[in-house]
Amino acid sequence: MNQTGFPVKTDADFDNAVWLGQHLELWQNGELVHSGGIAEVNTPLWIRINGSAYFKSAYEFRVH
């Protein structure tokens, strides 16, 4: 999971990203749309990254 480009998909992946303080990028349709930041809070529907909440259904998240 620490590998750059690793897709974060499951609740366990998101929990680990928060626990490890990993930097996540936001992707849509195979393109980087936001450089993201440090994962802070994980809920079933969204994840907070650098103080902003992003819906998991709207993006693909990858480790930076």
Secondary structure, 3 states (H helix, E strand, C coil): CCCCCCEECCHHHHHHHHHHCCEEEEEECCEEEEEEEEEEEECCCEEEECCEEEEHHHCEEEEC
